[in-house]
Amino acid sequence: MSKTRSTLLAAAVLVAGLGLTGCSEKRWCEHDATDTKVSDRFCKNNTPGYEWESGSGHKKSKKTKKKH
């Protein structure tokens, strides 16, 4: 029973840790040209013209592809 208890405790700690990291980052998806908040699905799908914004006051840098 000790092994089962240890496994359950480890799983609970893992779930709690993941929950805390998910809530600690406040971000939202915005349309670049208008700075309008939009559905997160645009950023999750890497739609051109949309990027994640946060309360930090600076935009995340974008990786641009070089044209050959």
Backbone as JSON Lines, residues from 0, in Angstrom:
{"i":0,"aa":"M","n":[0.82,-1.19,0.0],"ca":[0.0,0.0,0.0],"c":[0.86,1.25,0.0]}
{"i":1,"aa":"S","n":[2.05,1.17,0.5],"ca":[2.95,2.3,0.53],"c":[3.31,2.77,-0.88]}
{"i":2,"aa":"K","n":[3.5,1.82,-1.8],"ca":[3.85,2.18,-3.17],"c":[2.69,2.89,-3.86]}
{"i":3,"aa":"T","n":[1.49,2.43,-3.63],"ca":[0.3,3.06,-4.21],"c":[0.13,4.47,-3.67]}
{"i":4,"aa":"R","n":[0.32,4.64,-2.38],"ca":[0.18,5.96,-1.76],"c":[1.22,6.92,-2.34]}
{"i":5,"aa":"S","n":[2.45,6.46,-2.52],"ca":[3.51,7.29,-3.1],"c":[3.17,7.69,-4.53]}
{"i":6,"aa":"T","n":[2.64,6.76,-5.29],"ca":[2.27,7.04,-6.67],"c":[1.15,8.07,-6.74]}
{"i":7,"aa":"L","n":[0.16,7.94,-5.89],"ca":[-0.94,8.9,-5.86],"c":[-0.46,10.29,-5.44]}
{"i":8,"aa":"L","n":[0.43,10.33,-4.46],"ca":[0.97,11.61,-4.01],"c":[1.76,12.27,-5.13]}
{"i":9,"aa":"A","n":[2.58,11.52,-5.84],"ca":[3.36,12.06,-6.95],"c":[2.45,12.59,-8.05]}
{"i":10,"aa":"A","n":[1.39,11.87,-8.34],"ca":[0.45,12.3,-9.37],"c":[-0.26,13.59,-8.95]}
{"i":11,"aa":"A","n":[-0.63,13.69,-7.68],"ca":[-1.3,14.89,-7.18],"c":[-0.37,16.1,-7.25]}
{"i":12,"aa":"V","n":[0.89,15.92,-6.91],"ca":[1.85,17.01,-6.98],"c":[2.06,17.46,-8.42]}
{"i":13,"aa":"L","n":[2.13,16.52,-9.34],"ca":[2.3,16.83,-10.74],"c":[1.12,17.64,-11.28]}
{"i":14,"aa":"V","n":[-0.09,17.21,-10.98],"ca":[-1.29,17.9,-11.44],"c":[-1.35,19.31,-10.85]}
{"i":15,"aa":"A","n":[-1.05,19.44,-9.57],"ca":[-1.06,20.75,-8.92],"c":[-0.02,21.68,-9.55]}
{"i":16,"aa":"G","n":[1.15,21.15,-9.83],"ca":[2.2,21.95,-10.45],"c":[1.83,22.43,-11.83]}
{"i":17,"aa":"L","n":[1.24,21.56,-12.62],"ca":[0.81,21.96,-13.95],"c":[-0.29,23.01,-13.89]}
{"i":18,"aa":"G","n":[-1.17,22.89,-12.93],"ca":[-2.24,23.87,-12.77],"c":[-1.7,25.24,-12.41]}
{"i":19,"aa":"L","n":[-0.7,25.29,-11.56],"ca":[-0.13,26.57,-11.16],"c":[0.61,27.25,-12.3]}
{"i":20,"aa":"T","n":[1.34,26.5,-13.09],"ca":[2.07,27.12,-14.19],"c":[1.12,27.61,-15.27]}
{"i":21,"aa":"G","n":[0.01,26.94,-15.46],"ca":[-0.95,27.39,-16.46],"c":[-1.64,28.68,-16.06]}
{"i":22,"aa":"C","n":[-1.82,28.9,-14.79],"ca":[-2.51,30.09,-14.32],"c":[-1.57,31.27,-14.1]}
{"i":23,"aa":"S","n":[-0.29,31.02,-14.0],"ca":[0.63,32.1,-13.69],"c":[0.91,32.99,-14.89]}
{"i":24,"aa":"E","n":[0.7,32.49,-16.09],"ca":[0.98,33.27,-17.28],"c":[-0.32,33.85,-17.82]}
{"i":25,"aa":"K","n":[-0.44,35.16,-17.76],"ca":[-1.62,35.84,-18.29],"c":[-1.3,36.32,-19.7]}
{"i":26,"aa":"R","n":[-1.9,35.7,-20.68],"ca":[-1.68,36.11,-22.05],"c":[-2.96,35.97,-22.85]}
{"i":27,"aa":"W","n":[-2.98,36.63,-23.96],"ca":[-4.14,36.58,-24.84],"c":[-3.67,36.75,-26.27]}
{"i":28,"aa":"C","n":[-4.54,36.44,-27.19],"ca":[-4.22,36.52,-28.62],"c":[-4.75,37.83,-29.17]}
{"i":29,"aa":"E","n":[-3.9,38.52,-29.97],"ca":[-4.3,39.79,-30.58],"c":[-4.02,39.78,-32.07]}
{"i":30,"aa":"H","n":[-4.84,40.54,-32.8],"ca":[-4.59,40.81,-34.21],"c":[-3.52,41.89,-34.26]}
{"i":31,"aa":"D","n":[-2.42,41.64,-34.97],"ca":[-1.28,42.55,-34.96],"c":[-1.62,43.96,-35.45]}
{"i":32,"aa":"A","n":[-2.33,44.06,-36.54],"ca":[-2.58,45.36,-37.16],"c":[-3.47,46.26,-36.31]}
{"i":33,"aa":"T","n":[-4.41,45.67,-35.6],"ca":[-5.38,46.49,-34.85],"c":[-5.23,46.38,-33.34]}
{"i":34,"aa":"D","n":[-4.36,45.48,-32.86],"ca":[-4.21,45.2,-31.42],"c":[-5.55,44.88,-30.75]}
{"i":35,"aa":"T","n":[-6.39,44.17,-31.48],"ca":[-7.69,43.76,-30.99],"c":[-7.59,42.34,-30.43]}
{"i":36,"aa":"K","n":[-8.14,42.14,-29.24],"ca":[-8.16,40.79,-28.67],"c":[-9.09,39.91,-29.49]}
{"i":37,"aa":"V","n":[-8.61,38.71,-29.79],"ca":[-9.39,37.75,-30.57],"c":[-9.34,36.39,-29.89]}
{"i":38,"aa":"S","n":[-10.03,35.43,-30.43],"ca":[-10.05,34.08,-29.89],"c":[-8.64,33.48,-29.89]}
{"i":39,"aa":"D","n":[-8.32,32.74,-28.85],"ca":[-7.0,32.11,-28.73],"c":[-6.7,31.14,-29.87]}
{"i":40,"aa":"R","n":[-7.72,30.67,-30.55],"ca":[-7.5,29.67,-31.61],"c":[-6.64,30.22,-32.74]}
{"i":41,"aa":"F","n":[-6.68,31.54,-32.99],"ca":[-5.86,32.11,-34.05],"c":[-4.37,31.94,-33.73]}
{"i":42,"aa":"C","n":[-3.99,32.2,-32.5],"ca":[-2.59,32.05,-32.1],"c":[-2.2,30.59,-31.96]}
{"i":43,"aa":"K","n":[-3.11,29.77,-31.46],"ca":[-2.82,28.35,-31.31],"c":[-2.59,27.7,-32.66]}
{"i":44,"aa":"N","n":[-3.27,28.2,-33.7],"ca":[-3.13,27.66,-35.05],"c":[-2.02,28.36,-35.83]}
{"i":45,"aa":"N","n":[-1.28,29.27,-35.17],"ca":[-0.2,30.03,-35.81],"c":[-0.68,30.77,-37.06]}
{"i":46,"aa":"T","n":[-1.87,31.37,-36.98],"ca":[-2.42,32.11,-38.09],"c":[-1.6,33.38,-38.31]}
{"i":47,"aa":"P","n":[-1.16,33.64,-39.54],"ca":[-0.4,34.87,-39.82],"c":[-1.21,36.11,-39.44]}
{"i":48,"aa":"G","n":[-0.54,37.09,-38.83],"ca":[-1.21,38.33,-38.44],"c":[-1.72,38.33,-37.02]}
{"i":49,"aa":"Y","n":[-1.51,37.24,-36.29],"ca":[-1.97,37.14,-34.9],"c":[-0.8,36.69,-34.03]}
{"i":50,"aa":"E","n":[-0.73,37.24,-32.81],"ca":[0.33,36.81,-31.9],"c":[-0.13,36.91,-30.46]}
{"i":51,"aa":"W","n":[0.56,36.15,-29.6],"ca":[0.27,36.17,-28.18],"c":[0.76,37.48,-27.58]}
{"i":52,"aa":"E","n":[-0.02,38.05,-26.71],"ca":[0.34,39.25,-25.96],"c":[0.27,38.93,-24.48]}
{"i":53,"aa":"S","n":[1.03,39.67,-23.7],"ca":[0.99,39.47,-22.26],"c":[0.98,40.83,-21.58]}
{"i":54,"aa":"G","n":[0.84,40.84,-20.3],"ca":[0.8,42.08,-19.54],"c":[2.16,42.68,-19.3]}
{"i":55,"aa":"S","n":[3.2,42.13,-19.89],"ca":[4.56,42.6,-19.63],"c":[4.89,43.91,-20.33]}
{"i":56,"aa":"G","n":[4.09,44.36,-21.27],"ca":[4.32,45.63,-21.93],"c":[5.18,45.54,-23.18]}
{"i":57,"aa":"H","n":[5.64,44.36,-23.54],"ca":[6.38,44.22,-24.79],"c":[5.87,43.02,-25.57]}
{"i":58,"aa":"K","n":[5.97,43.15,-26.87],"ca":[5.5,42.06,-27.72],"c":[6.57,41.0,-27.83]}
{"i":59,"aa":"K","n":[6.12,39.77,-28.0],"ca":[7.06,38.68,-28.22],"c":[7.67,38.83,-29.61]}
{"i":60,"aa":"S","n":[8.92,38.53,-29.72],"ca":[9.57,38.63,-31.02],"c":[9.09,37.48,-31.91]}
{"i":61,"aa":"K","n":[8.95,37.79,-33.16],"ca":[8.51,36.81,-34.12],"c":[9.7,36.29,-34.9]}
{"i":62,"aa":"K","n":[9.65,35.03,-35.24],"ca":[10.66,34.47,-36.11],"c":[10.22,34.68,-37.54]}
{"i":63,"aa":"T","n":[11.09,35.26,-38.34],"ca":[10.74,35.48,-39.74],"c":[11.54,34.53,-40.6]}
{"i":64,"aa":"K","n":[10.92,34.07,-41.64],"ca":[11.57,33.17,-42.56],"c":[12.28,33.99,-43.64]}
{"i":65,"aa":"K","n":[13.5,33.6,-43.94],"ca":[14.26,34.28,-44.99],"c":[13.8,33.76,-46.35]}
{"i":66,"aa":"K","n":[13.62,34.69,-47.26],"ca":[13.26,34.3,-48.61],"c":[14.53,34.14,-49.42]}
{"i":67,"aa":"H","n":[14.62,33.07,-50.15],"ca":[15.81,32.82,-50.97],"c":[15.53,33.09,-52.39]}
